[in-house]
Amino acid sequence: MAIDASELSAIVNGASTVISLIEKYGPDAWTTIKTAVEDTVSSDGPTAADIESIYAKCKADNAAIQAS
C-alpha cells in the first residue's frame, strides 16, 4: 500500500507537532503523547477513563510548566 501525498503530509505535520511540544515542554510531553497514542491504537480504542486520565495528565503537565 502506497502512501499518498496527503497522508504523508499529515504524518510529517503530526511528527512536527510532537517534536515541537517535546522541545517546548520537555521529555514528559513525550510520555504523555506516547501514552495517548498507545491507548488509541488498541482494537477497542480508549475508554472514557483513559481519556480523562490523559486529560488530567495534560492539565497537570501544563500547570507544572506554567509554575516553572
Secondary structure, DSSP 8 states (H G I E B T S, - for coil): ----HHHHHHHHHHHHHHHHHHHHH-HHHHHHHHHHHHHHSSTT---HHHHHHHHHHHHHHHHHHHH-
